[in-house]
């Protein structure tokens, strides 16, 4: 398990560690206490990845296209 704080991770780092956590949990070769810690870490990583994806979706939603299909700038996201 990584020592880096989840909040400091990039999306890619968090996804890589989440995949590792899932693999370890699926292996059934982890002690119960360690499984609980892994599950908690995995839940935190999943939440972080979802937040990063939402931020990216919001940024993409801000991009408007000109009539010729080219990016025309940014517009504020409402909500």
BELQUICOR-V969370 format. One record per helix or strand of 2 or more residues. SS is the DSSP state (@ for helix, = for strand). FROM is the first residue (numbers start at 1). TO is the last residue. If there is no record, write none. Layout:
BEGIN
ss:SS from:FROM to:TO
ss:SS from:FROM to:TO
END
This chain:
BEGIN
ss:@ from:6 to:8
ss:@ from:11 to:26
ss:@ from:32 to:62
ss:= from:63 to:65
ss:= from:71 to:74
END
